[in-house]
Amino acid sequence: MYSHARKACTTEPENGYFLRRKETTDGPKVLIVEDHDDSRDMLRTLMEMWGCRVVEARNGVEAVESAQRELPALILMDGSLPLLDGITATRLIREDPLLRDVLIVALNGWGTSSFNTEALSAGCNDCFEKPIDFERLRRYLIPLFEPASQSATTIEEERPRLALGPDLQPLSLNAELH
């Protein structure tokens, strides 16, 4: 029996670059940025079950590098990350012209509205509180399975754009922003 609470931690080697890439489908590419192994594994399993190709990063530095290299259709970005937090990583990702339109969903483990506000200001399209509402997440993925949305390999390719209603809920992808 433990006398103190245990914090979830990563079991991956700290000295090696971490990137797990599994491309077994033709589905949209999703970058999962999460420092806790169990959460990352759960999200990877779910995304693969839904037919997505998955790329993983366990800290903010790897998130930025992976996003630039892999050009995902969707990034699930944890807020609390080692080396570089999710808010700062999002800002850096948004500076890249190839990644300005990628969908980024912040994962808020604290449940605070101030984090949500900061994440949206940094360039996230939406914020999900943990535990994640899987049906809500699935609504983001469905439009990404359209052929024009699956690949982000060229600058000319049109990327999905998210239009948010007054309650910050998605109206539709590829909608004109007024």
C-alpha positions in Angstrom: 0.0 0.0 0.0 1.3 3.4 -0.9 1.4 6.2 1.6 1.2 8.9 -1.0 -0.6 9.5 -4.3 1.1 8.2 -7.4 1.4 10.5 -10.4 1.0 8.9 -13.9 4.3 8.9 -15.7 5.8 7.9 -19.0 7.7 4.6 -19.2 9.4 5.5 -22.5 13.2 6.1 -22.4 14.0 9.7 -21.5 17.2 9.9 -23.6 15.7 8.7 -26.9 13.6 10.5 -29.4 10.0 9.3 -29.1 7.8 9.0 -32.1 5.5 6.0 -32.7 4.2 6.0 -36.3 1.7 3.4 -37.4 0.3 3.8 -40.9 -1.9 0.8 -41.5 -4.9 2.6 -43.0 -5.6 5.3 -45.6 -7.5 7.4 -43.0 -6.7 10.9 -41.8 -3.5 11.4 -39.9 -3.9 12.3 -36.2 -1.1 13.6 -34.0 -1.6 12.6 -30.4 0.4 14.8 -28.0 0.2 13.3 -24.5 2.9 12.7 -21.9 1.1 9.9 -20.0 1.5 6.5 -21.6 -1.9 5.2 -20.6 -3.8 8.2 -22.0 -1.7 8.2 -25.2 -2.2 4.5 -25.7 -6.0 4.8 -25.1 -6.2 7.6 -27.7 -4.1 5.8 -30.2 -6.2 2.6 -29.9 -9.4 4.6 -30.3 -8.1 6.6 -33.3 -6.8 3.4 -35.0 -10.2 1.7 -34.3 -11.8 4.6 -36.1 -9.5 4.1 -39.1 -7.0 6.9 -38.5 -3.2 6.9 -39.0 -1.6 7.8 -35.8 1.6 9.7 -34.9 2.5 10.3 -31.3 4.5 12.8 -29.3 5.1 12.9 -25.6 6.2 16.5 -25.1 5.7 19.9 -26.7 9.0 19.9 -28.6 8.2 16.6 -30.2 4.7 17.9 -31.0 6.1 20.8 -33.0 8.6 18.7 -34.8 6.1 15.9 -35.6 3.5 18.3 -36.8 6.0 19.9 -39.2 7.2 16.6 -40.5 3.9 14.7 -40.6 1.4 17.4 -41.5 -1.6 15.8 -39.7 -5.2 16.6 -40.3 -5.9 16.8 -36.6 -3.8 17.3 -33.5 -5.0 16.3 -30.0 -2.8 18.5 -27.8 -2.5 18.0 -24.0 -2.1 21.2 -22.1 0.5 20.1 -19.5 3.5 18.7 -21.3 7.2 18.5 -20.4 9.8 20.7 -22.2 7.2 22.9 -23.9 3.6 23.2 -22.8 0.7 22.6 -25.1 -0.2 26.3 -25.4 3.3 27.3 -26.5 3.5 24.3 -28.9 0.2 25.3 -30.5 1.5 28.9 -31.0 4.7 27.5 -32.7 2.6 25.1 -34.9 0.4 28.0 -36.0 3.4 30.0 -37.2 4.1 27.4 -39.8 2.2 28.3 -43.0 1.6 24.6 -43.8 0.0 24.1 -40.4 -2.1 27.2 -40.0 -5.3 25.4 -40.9 -4.8 22.1 -39.2 -7.4 21.3 -36.6 -6.0 21.4 -33.1 -8.0 20.3 -30.1 -6.6 21.1 -26.7 -7.1 18.5 -24.0 -7.8 20.1 -20.7 -7.0 18.0 -17.6 -7.6 20.9 -15.2 -11.1 21.7 -16.2 -10.6 25.4 -15.9 -12.2 28.0 -18.2 -9.0 30.1 -18.1 -7.1 27.2 -19.8 -9.8 27.0 -22.5 -9.6 30.7 -23.1 -5.8 30.6 -23.4 -5.9 27.6 -25.7 -8.3 29.2 -28.0 -6.3 32.4 -28.0 -3.1 30.4 -28.9 -4.9 28.9 -32.0 -6.7 25.8 -30.8 -10.0 25.2 -32.6 -11.6 23.7 -29.6 -11.0 22.4 -26.0 -12.1 19.1 -24.6 -12.0 18.5 -20.9 -10.8 15.2 -19.6 -12.3 12.6 -19.6 -12.8 13.2 -23.3 -16.3 13.0 -24.8 -15.6 10.5 -27.5 -18.8 11.2 -29.5 -17.8 14.9 -29.7 -14.3 13.9 -30.8 -15.7 11.6 -33.4 -17.7 14.5 -35.0 -14.3 16.2 -35.7 -13.0 13.0 -37.4 -15.9 12.2 -39.7 -15.3 15.0 -42.2 -11.6 14.2 -42.3 -12.3 10.9 -44.0 -13.4 12.8 -47.2 -10.7 12.3 -49.9 -9.7 16.0 -50.1 -9.1 16.1 -46.3 -6.9 13.1 -45.9 -3.5 14.3 -47.1 -1.6 17.5 -46.2 1.3 17.0 -48.5 1.2 20.2 -50.6 0.7 23.8 -49.8 -2.0 24.2 -52.5 -4.2 21.5 -51.0 -7.2 22.9 -49.3 -7.2 22.1 -45.6 -10.5 21.8 -43.6 -11.5 25.0 -41.7 -13.6 24.9 -38.6 -16.4 27.4 -38.2 -17.5 27.8 -34.6 -20.9 29.0 -33.4 -21.5 31.5 -30.6 -21.3 28.6 -28.1 -17.9 27.5 -29.5 -19.4 24.3 -30.9 -18.4 23.3 -34.4 -20.9 24.4 -37.1 -19.2 22.7 -40.0 -15.9 22.1 -41.6 -15.0 24.0 -44.8 -17.6 26.6 -43.9 -16.9 30.2 -44.7 -16.1 32.4 -41.7 -18.1 35.6 -41.6 
